[in-house]
Amino acid sequence: MANEFKLMDRLVGINYDPLVIVEIGINHEGSIKTAFKMVDAAHKSGAEIIKHQTHVVEDEMSGEARKVIPGNADVSIYDIMESCALNEKDEIKLKKYVESKGMIFISTPFSRAAADRLERMGGSVYKIGSGEGNNYPLIEHIASFGKPMIVSTGMNDIASIRKMVNILEKYNIQYALLHTTNLYPTPSHLVRFGAMQELQKEFPHAVIGLSDHTTSNLACFGAVALGASILEGHFTDSMERDGPDIVNSMDPEALTELINGSIELAKMCGGKKEEAKEEQVTMDFAFATVVTIKPLKKGGMFTKENLWVKRPGTGEIKAENFHDVLGKSATQYIKPNEHISWSDVSE
């Protein structure tokens, strides 16, 4: 299984431009009109793919969830999702609107009912959130659809991730693994690029990326430099909006910067420590070659008193061979300040 896959007509992997997944998530707070505005803003910023969150709350959570208040909110997770979830009719409208703009629509199903809804909607790929990464019954249910899966891995260790990967490979699923820290926002010291590199080492056939919850593009840029092929971040059309994910969301300007910057950074990656053939024009004037500093008669001996190294680097004998010439004799008269050739040096 190669560490690349095809998402609709978009090839994803280390040999292609990084894929930026633009997550509007629940930032629309349940308003389809607001969701459309966010899609418009993302499209203008150059987005290729819009990610939503599909919540069928009664299938996703029990009543106990009404007692659980997230760290970035002051009401229960049940109340948040209940107020922010789009119904199936509106989510279909959202998918069609995204696709009408020439972008790809994907979503994260948080329950079996949500996954089944997306399958009815013709989902082409499934994004799995970190909280569902060890929900092996749900992972297997979604894997049975046979579609590519992009899985965030926050809050899970390698052993847990391996169990999930085994399920994906059992169903021959193309997949990507995104390193994630599930704090909103994530402080710099908890980004942990080393964890992403550990994913690269432990799952060498997987496409690897970063799902970022910091408040700038620095983490994503760093991830690209270390080989990330996918970047995911929350998005809003305005930082003035309310909502638990706004604080760690990109606005249109930041999204454009991320898309363009990640493409440029990816071009900078790779390579070997050797001269680039394009550097020859610089090597010609920057390097030194062996040159006489005093005249030599035929048969005269080359010494440090009559020989040195000077720019340009267009002479035949490179500076590194200077000592190979010392002590040998000239085959002909050589005037001073001449870049010598091997034919000028007797054996």
MIMIPA-383981 format. One record per residue (C-alpha): residue in one letter; x, y, z; residue number from 1. Coordinates in steps of 0.02 Angstrom, whole numbers. Last residue first. Layout:
BEGIN
pt aa = a | xx = X | yy = Y | zz = Z | i = NUM;
...
//
This chain:
BEGIN
pt aa = e | xx = 2732 | yy = 728 | zz = -698 | i = 347;
pt aa = s | xx = 2747 | yy = 897 | zz = -779 | i = 346;
pt aa = v | xx = 2618 | yy = 1032 | zz = -750 | i = 345;
pt aa = d | xx = 2562 | yy = 1153 | zz = -886 | i = 344;
pt aa = s | xx = 2453 | yy = 1018 | zz = -966 | i = 343;
pt aa = w | xx = 2361 | yy = 1008 | zz = -800 | i = 342;
pt aa = s | xx = 2300 | yy = 1184 | zz = -832 | i = 341;
pt aa = i | xx = 2354 | yy = 1349 | zz = -756 | i = 340;
pt aa = h | xx = 2254 | yy = 1504 | zz = -714 | i = 339;
pt aa = e | xx = 2376 | yy = 1642 | zz = -763 | i = 338;
pt aa = n | xx = 2414 | yy = 1787 | zz = -646 | i = 337;
pt aa = p | xx = 2600 | yy = 1786 | zz = -689 | i = 336;
pt aa = k | xx = 2665 | yy = 1724 | zz = -856 | i = 335;
pt aa = i | xx = 2693 | yy = 1540 | zz = -887 | i = 334;
pt aa = y | xx = 2841 | yy = 1474 | zz = -985 | i = 333;
pt aa = q | xx = 2817 | yy = 1291 | zz = -1027 | i = 332;
pt aa = t | xx = 2806 | yy = 1118 | zz = -949 | i = 331;
pt aa = a | xx = 2812 | yy = 1191 | zz = -774 | i = 330;
pt aa = s | xx = 2885 | yy = 1084 | zz = -637 | i = 329;
pt aa = k | xx = 2813 | yy = 988 | zz = -490 | i = 328;
pt aa = g | xx = 2848 | yy = 1028 | zz = -309 | i = 327;
pt aa = l | xx = 2675 | yy = 1102 | zz = -277 | i = 326;
pt aa = v | xx = 2544 | yy = 1043 | zz = -402 | i = 325;
pt aa = d | xx = 2455 | yy = 914 | zz = -292 | i = 324;
pt aa = h | xx = 2452 | yy = 1042 | zz = -152 | i = 323;
pt aa = f | xx = 2335 | yy = 1155 | zz = -252 | i = 322;
pt aa = n | xx = 2214 | yy = 1013 | zz = -295 | i = 321;
pt aa = e | xx = 2073 | yy = 1074 | zz = -181 | i = 320;
pt aa = a | xx = 2088 | yy = 1246 | zz = -262 | i = 319;
pt aa = k | xx = 2030 | yy = 1173 | zz = -427 | i = 318;
pt aa = i | xx = 2143 | yy = 1150 | zz = -578 | i = 317;
pt aa = e | xx = 2053 | yy = 1187 | zz = -742 | i = 316;
pt aa = g | xx = 2016 | yy = 1370 | zz = -716 | i = 315;
pt aa = t | xx = 1836 | yy = 1431 | zz = -718 | i = 314;
pt aa = g | xx = 1823 | yy = 1452 | zz = -531 | i = 313;
pt aa = p | xx = 1857 | yy = 1638 | zz = -535 | i = 312;
pt aa = r | xx = 1938 | yy = 1672 | zz = -415 | i = 311;
pt aa = k | xx = 2110 | yy = 1646 | zz = -345 | i = 310;
pt aa = v | xx = 2225 | yy = 1508 | zz = -284 | i = 309;
pt aa = w | xx = 2414 | yy = 1523 | zz = -263 | i = 308;
pt aa = l | xx = 2578 | yy = 1489 | zz = -354 | i = 307;
pt aa = n | xx = 2744 | yy = 1578 | zz = -366 | i = 306;
pt aa = e | xx = 2802 | yy = 1586 | zz = -184 | i = 305;
pt aa = k | xx = 2698 | yy = 1436 | zz = -134 | i = 304;
pt aa = t | xx = 2805 | yy = 1334 | zz = -251 | i = 303;
pt aa = f | xx = 2792 | yy = 1266 | zz = -430 | i = 302;
pt aa = m | xx = 2964 | yy = 1220 | zz = -494 | i = 301;
pt aa = g | xx = 3033 | yy = 1297 | zz = -653 | i = 300;
pt aa = g | xx = 3057 | yy = 1178 | zz = -800 | i = 299;
pt aa = k | xx = 2997 | yy = 1308 | zz = -925 | i = 298;
pt aa = k | xx = 3015 | yy = 1475 | zz = -839 | i = 297;
pt aa = l | xx = 2885 | yy = 1531 | zz = -713 | i = 296;
pt aa = p | xx = 2817 | yy = 1708 | zz = -692 | i = 295;
pt aa = k | xx = 2749 | yy = 1756 | zz = -520 | i = 294;
pt aa = i | xx = 2575 | yy = 1743 | zz = -444 | i = 293;
pt aa = t | xx = 2524 | yy = 1590 | zz = -545 | i = 292;
pt aa = v | xx = 2344 | yy = 1530 | zz = -528 | i = 291;
pt aa = v | xx = 2256 | yy = 1376 | zz = -458 | i = 290;
pt aa = t | xx = 2067 | yy = 1388 | zz = -454 | i = 289;
pt aa = a | xx = 1946 | yy = 1477 | zz = -338 | i = 288;
pt aa = f | xx = 1757 | yy = 1459 | zz = -323 | i = 287;
pt aa = a | xx = 1635 | yy = 1604 | zz = -318 | i = 286;
pt aa = f | xx = 1640 | yy = 1659 | zz = -501 | i = 285;
pt aa = d | xx = 1605 | yy = 1496 | zz = -593 | i = 284;
pt aa = m | xx = 1522 | yy = 1419 | zz = -441 | i = 283;
pt aa = t | xx = 1385 | yy = 1550 | zz = -456 | i = 282;
pt aa = v | xx = 1337 | yy = 1504 | zz = -635 | i = 281;
pt aa = q | xx = 1359 | yy = 1321 | zz = -587 | i = 280;
pt aa = e | xx = 1229 | yy = 1334 | zz = -449 | i = 279;
pt aa = e | xx = 1089 | yy = 1270 | zz = -564 | i = 278;
pt aa = k | xx = 1176 | yy = 1101 | zz = -565 | i = 277;
pt aa = a | xx = 1143 | yy = 1092 | zz = -378 | i = 276;
pt aa = e | xx = 1299 | yy = 1056 | zz = -277 | i = 275;
pt aa = e | xx = 1279 | yy = 918 | zz = -151 | i = 274;
pt aa = k | xx = 1192 | yy = 893 | zz = 14 | i = 273;
pt aa = k | xx = 1041 | yy = 798 | zz = -52 | i = 272;
pt aa = g | xx = 863 | yy = 860 | zz = -84 | i = 271;
pt aa = g | xx = 701 | yy = 851 | zz = 12 | i = 270;
pt aa = c | xx = 592 | yy = 998 | zz = 62 | i = 269;
pt aa = m | xx = 593 | yy = 1173 | zz = -11 | i = 268;
pt aa = k | xx = 453 | yy = 1139 | zz = -135 | i = 267;
pt aa = a | xx = 343 | yy = 1087 | zz = 12 | i = 266;
pt aa = l | xx = 375 | yy = 1256 | zz = 92 | i = 265;
pt aa = e | xx = 309 | yy = 1348 | zz = -61 | i = 264;
pt aa = i | xx = 150 | yy = 1244 | zz = -65 | i = 263;
pt aa = s | xx = 127 | yy = 1265 | zz = 122 | i = 262;
pt aa = g | xx = 145 | yy = 1453 | zz = 107 | i = 261;
pt aa = n | xx = 14 | yy = 1471 | zz = -28 | i = 260;
pt aa = i | xx = -118 | yy = 1370 | zz = 63 | i = 259;
pt aa = l | xx = -74 | yy = 1436 | zz = 236 | i = 258;
pt aa = e | xx = -67 | yy = 1619 | zz = 183 | i = 257;
pt aa = t | xx = -234 | yy = 1603 | zz = 94 | i = 256;
pt aa = l | xx = -307 | yy = 1526 | zz = 252 | i = 255;
pt aa = a | xx = -236 | yy = 1663 | zz = 363 | i = 254;
pt aa = e | xx = -317 | yy = 1797 | zz = 256 | i = 253;
pt aa = p | xx = -485 | yy = 1707 | zz = 253 | i = 252;
pt aa = d | xx = -490 | yy = 1686 | zz = 444 | i = 251;
pt aa = m | xx = -412 | yy = 1536 | zz = 527 | i = 250;
pt aa = s | xx = -489 | yy = 1456 | zz = 680 | i = 249;
pt aa = n | xx = -417 | yy = 1422 | zz = 853 | i = 248;
pt aa = v | xx = -520 | yy = 1554 | zz = 944 | i = 247;
pt aa = i | xx = -672 | yy = 1518 | zz = 836 | i = 246;
pt aa = d | xx = -688 | yy = 1339 | zz = 896 | i = 245;
pt aa = p | xx = -803 | yy = 1366 | zz = 1046 | i = 244;
pt aa = g | xx = -923 | yy = 1483 | zz = 956 | i = 243;
pt aa = d | xx = -950 | yy = 1668 | zz = 932 | i = 242;
pt aa = r | xx = -909 | yy = 1765 | zz = 774 | i = 241;
pt aa = e | xx = -788 | yy = 1912 | zz = 773 | i = 240;
pt aa = m | xx = -650 | yy = 1806 | zz = 699 | i = 239;
pt aa = s | xx = -742 | yy = 1817 | zz = 534 | i = 238;
pt aa = d | xx = -762 | yy = 1698 | zz = 387 | i = 237;
pt aa = t | xx = -717 | yy = 1554 | zz = 500 | i = 236;
pt aa = f | xx = -599 | yy = 1408 | zz = 481 | i = 235;
pt aa = h | xx = -535 | yy = 1261 | zz = 584 | i = 234;
pt aa = g | xx = -374 | yy = 1181 | zz = 527 | i = 233;
pt aa = e | xx = -314 | yy = 1027 | zz = 436 | i = 232;
pt aa = l | xx = -148 | yy = 1002 | zz = 350 | i = 231;
pt aa = i | xx = -111 | yy = 850 | zz = 243 | i = 230;
pt aa = s | xx = 54 | yy = 795 | zz = 164 | i = 229;
pt aa = a | xx = 163 | yy = 822 | zz = 318 | i = 228;
pt aa = g | xx = 348 | yy = 792 | zz = 283 | i = 227;
pt aa = l | xx = 447 | yy = 882 | zz = 419 | i = 226;
pt aa = a | xx = 447 | yy = 1050 | zz = 328 | i = 225;
pt aa = v | xx = 260 | yy = 1029 | zz = 304 | i = 224;
pt aa = a | xx = 238 | yy = 1006 | zz = 492 | i = 223;
pt aa = g | xx = 334 | yy = 1166 | zz = 528 | i = 222;
pt aa = f | xx = 219 | yy = 1263 | zz = 412 | i = 221;
pt aa = c | xx = 67 | yy = 1188 | zz = 497 | i = 220;
pt aa = a | xx = 133 | yy = 1232 | zz = 670 | i = 219;
pt aa = l | xx = 173 | yy = 1410 | zz = 618 | i = 218;
pt aa = n | xx = 3 | yy = 1445 | zz = 541 | i = 217;
pt aa = s | xx = -66 | yy = 1534 | zz = 695 | i = 216;
pt aa = t | xx = -187 | yy = 1505 | zz = 840 | i = 215;
pt aa = t | xx = -152 | yy = 1322 | zz = 876 | i = 214;
pt aa = h | xx = -278 | yy = 1183 | zz = 844 | i = 213;
pt aa = d | xx = -191 | yy = 1092 | zz = 702 | i = 212;
pt aa = s | xx = -233 | yy = 927 | zz = 619 | i = 211;
pt aa = l | xx = -63 | yy = 875 | zz = 554 | i = 210;
pt aa = g | xx = -18 | yy = 754 | zz = 416 | i = 209;
pt aa = i | xx = 42 | yy = 581 | zz = 368 | i = 208;
pt aa = v | xx = -3 | yy = 473 | zz = 217 | i = 207;
pt aa = a | xx = 22 | yy = 296 | zz = 278 | i = 206;
pt aa = h | xx = 145 | yy = 167 | zz = 212 | i = 205;
pt aa = p | xx = 280 | yy = 205 | zz = 341 | i = 204;
pt aa = f | xx = 164 | yy = 180 | zz = 490 | i = 203;
pt aa = e | xx = 280 | yy = 172 | zz = 641 | i = 202;
pt aa = k | xx = 411 | yy = 292 | zz = 574 | i = 201;
pt aa = q | xx = 292 | yy = 422 | zz = 502 | i = 200;
pt aa = l | xx = 183 | yy = 411 | zz = 658 | i = 199;
pt aa = e | xx = 338 | yy = 442 | zz = 764 | i = 198;
pt aa = q | xx = 375 | yy = 594 | zz = 658 | i = 197;
pt aa = m | xx = 204 | yy = 661 | zz = 702 | i = 196;
pt aa = a | xx = 239 | yy = 630 | zz = 886 | i = 195;
pt aa = g | xx = 405 | yy = 720 | zz = 872 | i = 194;
pt aa = f | xx = 313 | yy = 870 | zz = 803 | i = 193;
pt aa = r | xx = 242 | yy = 893 | zz = 978 | i = 192;
pt aa = v | xx = 110 | yy = 1031 | zz = 967 | i = 191;
pt aa = l | xx = 104 | yy = 1032 | zz = 1158 | i = 190;
pt aa = h | xx = 243 | yy = 1159 | zz = 1185 | i = 189;
pt aa = s | xx = 157 | yy = 1281 | zz = 1067 | i = 188;
pt aa = p | xx = -6 | yy = 1292 | zz = 1163 | i = 187;
pt aa = t | xx = -158 | yy = 1209 | zz = 1081 | i = 186;
pt aa = p | xx = -316 | yy = 1315 | zz = 1073 | i = 185;
pt aa = y | xx = -427 | yy = 1220 | zz = 1098 | i = 184;
pt aa = l | xx = -336 | yy = 1066 | zz = 1163 | i = 183;
pt aa = n | xx = -348 | yy = 905 | zz = 1066 | i = 182;
pt aa = t | xx = -170 | yy = 884 | zz = 1004 | i = 181;
pt aa = t | xx = -169 | yy = 804 | zz = 833 | i = 180;
pt aa = h | xx = -60 | yy = 697 | zz = 721 | i = 179;
pt aa = l | xx = -154 | yy = 656 | zz = 564 | i = 178;
pt aa = l | xx = -155 | yy = 480 | zz = 492 | i = 177;
pt aa = a | xx = -204 | yy = 451 | zz = 311 | i = 176;
pt aa = y | xx = -297 | yy = 304 | zz = 238 | i = 175;
pt aa = q | xx = -333 | yy = 197 | zz = 86 | i = 174;
pt aa = i | xx = -443 | yy = 55 | zz = 150 | i = 173;
pt aa = n | xx = -405 | yy = -127 | zz = 114 | i = 172;
pt aa = y | xx = -543 | yy = -184 | zz = 234 | i = 171;
pt aa = k | xx = -418 | yy = -275 | zz = 346 | i = 170;
pt aa = e | xx = -301 | yy = -129 | zz = 317 | i = 169;
pt aa = l | xx = -424 | yy = -9 | zz = 397 | i = 168;
pt aa = i | xx = -453 | yy = -127 | zz = 544 | i = 167;
pt aa = n | xx = -267 | yy = -149 | zz = 572 | i = 166;
pt aa = v | xx = -247 | yy = 40 | zz = 567 | i = 165;
pt aa = m | xx = -369 | yy = 56 | zz = 714 | i = 164;
pt aa = k | xx = -274 | yy = -70 | zz = 819 | i = 163;
pt aa = r | xx = -112 | yy = 17 | zz = 771 | i = 162;
pt aa = i | xx = -180 | yy = 184 | zz = 829 | i = 161;
pt aa = s | xx = -212 | yy = 113 | zz = 1003 | i = 160;
pt aa = a | xx = -37 | yy = 41 | zz = 1015 | i = 159;
pt aa = i | xx = 40 | yy = 202 | zz = 948 | i = 158;
pt aa = d | xx = -45 | yy = 311 | zz = 1079 | i = 157;
pt aa = n | xx = -212 | yy = 400 | zz = 1066 | i = 156;
pt aa = m | xx = -268 | yy = 571 | zz = 1132 | i = 155;
pt aa = g | xx = -251 | yy = 646 | zz = 958 | i = 154;
pt aa = t | xx = -248 | yy = 525 | zz = 811 | i = 153;
pt aa = s | xx = -348 | yy = 611 | zz = 674 | i = 152;
pt aa = v | xx = -401 | yy = 489 | zz = 539 | i = 151;
pt aa = i | xx = -423 | yy = 521 | zz = 354 | i = 150;
pt aa = m | xx = -522 | yy = 378 | zz = 278 | i = 149;
pt aa = p | xx = -535 | yy = 322 | zz = 97 | i = 148;
pt aa = k | xx = -699 | yy = 233 | zz = 54 | i = 147;
pt aa = g | xx = -740 | yy = 47 | zz = 68 | i = 146;
pt aa = f | xx = -906 | yy = 70 | zz = 157 | i = 145;
pt aa = s | xx = -854 | yy = -67 | zz = 279 | i = 144;
pt aa = a | xx = -722 | yy = 52 | zz = 345 | i = 143;
pt aa = i | xx = -863 | yy = 158 | zz = 419 | i = 142;
pt aa = h | xx = -932 | yy = 13 | zz = 521 | i = 141;
pt aa = e | xx = -758 | yy = -43 | zz = 569 | i = 140;
pt aa = i | xx = -712 | yy = 129 | zz = 635 | i = 139;
pt aa = l | xx = -879 | yy = 138 | zz = 729 | i = 138;
pt aa = p | xx = -846 | yy = -28 | zz = 816 | i = 137;
pt aa = y | xx = -664 | yy = 23 | zz = 846 | i = 136;
pt aa = n | xx = -702 | yy = 184 | zz = 936 | i = 135;
pt aa = n | xx = -516 | yy = 211 | zz = 964 | i = 134;
pt aa = g | xx = -499 | yy = 348 | zz = 833 | i = 133;
pt aa = e | xx = -674 | yy = 413 | zz = 871 | i = 132;
pt aa = g | xx = -615 | yy = 548 | zz = 991 | i = 131;
pt aa = s | xx = -477 | yy = 595 | zz = 870 | i = 130;
pt aa = g | xx = -601 | yy = 636 | zz = 733 | i = 129;
pt aa = i | xx = -624 | yy = 526 | zz = 580 | i = 128;
pt aa = k | xx = -637 | yy = 607 | zz = 408 | i = 127;
pt aa = y | xx = -728 | yy = 499 | zz = 283 | i = 126;
pt aa = v | xx = -706 | yy = 501 | zz = 94 | i = 125;
pt aa = s | xx = -823 | yy = 495 | zz = -56 | i = 124;
pt aa = g | xx = -987 | yy = 527 | zz = 35 | i = 123;
pt aa = g | xx = -1139 | yy = 496 | zz = -74 | i = 122;
pt aa = m | xx = -1271 | yy = 576 | zz = 35 | i = 121;
pt aa = r | xx = -1334 | yy = 405 | zz = 89 | i = 120;
pt aa = e | xx = -1157 | yy = 368 | zz = 148 | i = 119;
pt aa = l | xx = -1155 | yy = 531 | zz = 244 | i = 118;
pt aa = r | xx = -1317 | yy = 484 | zz = 331 | i = 117;
pt aa = d | xx = -1251 | yy = 311 | zz = 373 | i = 116;
pt aa = a | xx = -1098 | yy = 390 | zz = 452 | i = 115;
pt aa = a | xx = -1206 | yy = 506 | zz = 556 | i = 114;
pt aa = a | xx = -1316 | yy = 361 | zz = 613 | i = 113;
pt aa = r | xx = -1160 | yy = 264 | zz = 663 | i = 112;
pt aa = s | xx = -1097 | yy = 410 | zz = 764 | i = 111;
pt aa = f | xx = -979 | yy = 559 | zz = 759 | i = 110;
pt aa = p | xx = -970 | yy = 570 | zz = 570 | i = 109;
pt aa = t | xx = -833 | yy = 689 | zz = 512 | i = 108;
pt aa = s | xx = -872 | yy = 772 | zz = 347 | i = 107;
pt aa = i | xx = -808 | yy = 791 | zz = 171 | i = 106;
pt aa = f | xx = -855 | yy = 910 | zz = 32 | i = 105;
pt aa = i | xx = -736 | yy = 936 | zz = -115 | i = 104;
pt aa = m | xx = -732 | yy = 1105 | zz = -201 | i = 103;
pt aa = g | xx = -792 | yy = 1158 | zz = -374 | i = 102;
pt aa = k | xx = -905 | yy = 1295 | zz = -306 | i = 101;
pt aa = s | xx = -1060 | yy = 1192 | zz = -344 | i = 100;
pt aa = e | xx = -979 | yy = 1055 | zz = -239 | i = 99;
pt aa = v | xx = -984 | yy = 1163 | zz = -83 | i = 98;
pt aa = y | xx = -1165 | yy = 1210 | zz = -116 | i = 97;
pt aa = k | xx = -1216 | yy = 1030 | zz = -146 | i = 96;
pt aa = k | xx = -1136 | yy = 976 | zz = 17 | i = 95;
pt aa = l | xx = -1218 | yy = 1118 | zz = 113 | i = 94;
pt aa = k | xx = -1389 | yy = 1080 | zz = 41 | i = 93;
pt aa = i | xx = -1368 | yy = 896 | zz = 90 | i = 92;
pt aa = e | xx = -1321 | yy = 957 | zz = 264 | i = 91;
pt aa = d | xx = -1478 | yy = 1061 | zz = 271 | i = 90;
pt aa = k | xx = -1592 | yy = 913 | zz = 233 | i = 89;
pt aa = e | xx = -1497 | yy = 799 | zz = 350 | i = 88;
pt aa = n | xx = -1514 | yy = 915 | zz = 499 | i = 87;
pt aa = l | xx = -1371 | yy = 1030 | zz = 542 | i = 86;
pt aa = a | xx = -1298 | yy = 1014 | zz = 716 | i = 85;
pt aa = c | xx = -1246 | yy = 1171 | zz = 811 | i = 84;
pt aa = s | xx = -1380 | yy = 1182 | zz = 947 | i = 83;
pt aa = e | xx = -1381 | yy = 996 | zz = 986 | i = 82;
pt aa = m | xx = -1192 | yy = 990 | zz = 976 | i = 81;
pt aa = i | xx = -1170 | yy = 1126 | zz = 1106 | i = 80;
pt aa = d | xx = -1309 | yy = 1061 | zz = 1220 | i = 79;
pt aa = y | xx = -1235 | yy = 886 | zz = 1223 | i = 78;
pt aa = i | xx = -1060 | yy = 954 | zz = 1252 | i = 77;
pt aa = s | xx = -1127 | yy = 1041 | zz = 1407 | i = 76;
pt aa = v | xx = -1121 | yy = 1229 | zz = 1431 | i = 75;
pt aa = d | xx = -979 | yy = 1344 | zz = 1484 | i = 74;
pt aa = a | xx = -859 | yy = 1308 | zz = 1342 | i = 73;
pt aa = n | xx = -673 | yy = 1286 | zz = 1303 | i = 72;
pt aa = g | xx = -638 | yy = 1152 | zz = 1433 | i = 71;
pt aa = p | xx = -787 | yy = 1050 | zz = 1378 | i = 70;
pt aa = i | xx = -936 | yy = 1030 | zz = 1498 | i = 69;
pt aa = v | xx = -996 | yy = 852 | zz = 1532 | i = 68;
pt aa = k | xx = -1161 | yy = 835 | zz = 1629 | i = 67;
pt aa = r | xx = -1273 | yy = 839 | zz = 1475 | i = 66;
pt aa = a | xx = -1162 | yy = 700 | zz = 1407 | i = 65;
pt aa = e | xx = -1245 | yy = 582 | zz = 1532 | i = 64;
pt aa = g | xx = -1400 | yy = 588 | zz = 1423 | i = 63;
pt aa = s | xx = -1315 | yy = 474 | zz = 1300 | i = 62;
pt aa = m | xx = -1218 | yy = 536 | zz = 1152 | i = 61;
pt aa = e | xx = -1197 | yy = 505 | zz = 966 | i = 60;
pt aa = d | xx = -1361 | yy = 424 | zz = 919 | i = 59;
pt aa = e | xx = -1465 | yy = 561 | zz = 1001 | i = 58;
pt aa = v | xx = -1346 | yy = 694 | zz = 935 | i = 57;
pt aa = v | xx = -1347 | yy = 652 | zz = 752 | i = 56;
pt aa = h | xx = -1194 | yy = 760 | zz = 721 | i = 55;
pt aa = t | xx = -1105 | yy = 774 | zz = 555 | i = 54;
pt aa = q | xx = -954 | yy = 889 | zz = 562 | i = 53;
pt aa = h | xx = -903 | yy = 983 | zz = 405 | i = 52;
pt aa = k | xx = -745 | yy = 987 | zz = 303 | i = 51;
pt aa = i | xx = -720 | yy = 1095 | zz = 149 | i = 50;
pt aa = i | xx = -592 | yy = 1048 | zz = 17 | i = 49;
pt aa = e | xx = -496 | yy = 1144 | zz = -115 | i = 48;
pt aa = a | xx = -488 | yy = 1313 | zz = -29 | i = 47;
pt aa = g | xx = -416 | yy = 1461 | zz = -125 | i = 46;
pt aa = s | xx = -460 | yy = 1607 | zz = -12 | i = 45;
pt aa = k | xx = -614 | yy = 1650 | zz = -116 | i = 44;
pt aa = h | xx = -676 | yy = 1473 | zz = -87 | i = 43;
pt aa = a | xx = -650 | yy = 1488 | zz = 100 | i = 42;
pt aa = a | xx = -752 | yy = 1649 | zz = 105 | i = 41;
pt aa = d | xx = -894 | yy = 1574 | zz = 4 | i = 40;
pt aa = v | xx = -897 | yy = 1417 | zz = 112 | i = 39;
pt aa = m | xx = -903 | yy = 1524 | zz = 269 | i = 38;
pt aa = k | xx = -1049 | yy = 1623 | zz = 200 | i = 37;
pt aa = f | xx = -1139 | yy = 1461 | zz = 156 | i = 36;
pt aa = a | xx = -1115 | yy = 1398 | zz = 334 | i = 35;
pt aa = t | xx = -1187 | yy = 1561 | zz = 401 | i = 34;
pt aa = k | xx = -1342 | yy = 1534 | zz = 295 | i = 33;
pt aa = i | xx = -1353 | yy = 1352 | zz = 352 | i = 32;
pt aa = s | xx = -1357 | yy = 1410 | zz = 532 | i = 31;
pt aa = g | xx = -1321 | yy = 1275 | zz = 663 | i = 30;
pt aa = e | xx = -1182 | yy = 1366 | zz = 753 | i = 29;
pt aa = h | xx = -1090 | yy = 1402 | zz = 589 | i = 28;
pt aa = n | xx = -926 | yy = 1366 | zz = 679 | i = 27;
pt aa = i | xx = -983 | yy = 1185 | zz = 697 | i = 26;
pt aa = g | xx = -852 | yy = 1113 | zz = 580 | i = 25;
pt aa = i | xx = -798 | yy = 1248 | zz = 457 | i = 24;
pt aa = e | xx = -645 | yy = 1140 | zz = 431 | i = 23;
pt aa = v | xx = -533 | yy = 1184 | zz = 285 | i = 22;
pt aa = i | xx = -428 | yy = 1032 | zz = 240 | i = 21;
pt aa = v | xx = -265 | yy = 1094 | zz = 163 | i = 20;
pt aa = l | xx = -186 | yy = 964 | zz = 49 | i = 19;
pt aa = p | xx = 2 | yy = 983 | zz = 34 | i = 18;
pt aa = d | xx = 60 | yy = 994 | zz = -147 | i = 17;
pt aa = y | xx = 106 | yy = 822 | zz = -214 | i = 16;
pt aa = n | xx = 250 | yy = 699 | zz = -196 | i = 15;
pt aa = i | xx = 223 | yy = 674 | zz = -8 | i = 14;
pt aa = g | xx = 45 | yy = 618 | zz = -33 | i = 13;
pt aa = v | xx = -129 | yy = 665 | zz = -93 | i = 12;
pt aa = l | xx = -189 | yy = 653 | zz = -272 | i = 11;
pt aa = r | xx = -345 | yy = 756 | zz = -303 | i = 10;
pt aa = d | xx = -472 | yy = 692 | zz = -431 | i = 9;
pt aa = m | xx = -591 | yy = 623 | zz = -297 | i = 8;
pt aa = l | xx = -468 | yy = 600 | zz = -154 | i = 7;
pt aa = k | xx = -334 | yy = 489 | zz = -226 | i = 6;
pt aa = f | xx = -207 | yy = 405 | zz = -113 | i = 5;
pt aa = e | xx = -25 | yy = 414 | zz = -64 | i = 4;
pt aa = n | xx = 88 | yy = 316 | zz = 51 | i = 3;
pt aa = a | xx = 84 | yy = 162 | zz = -60 | i = 2;
pt aa = m | xx = 0 | yy = 0 | zz = 0 | i = 1;
//
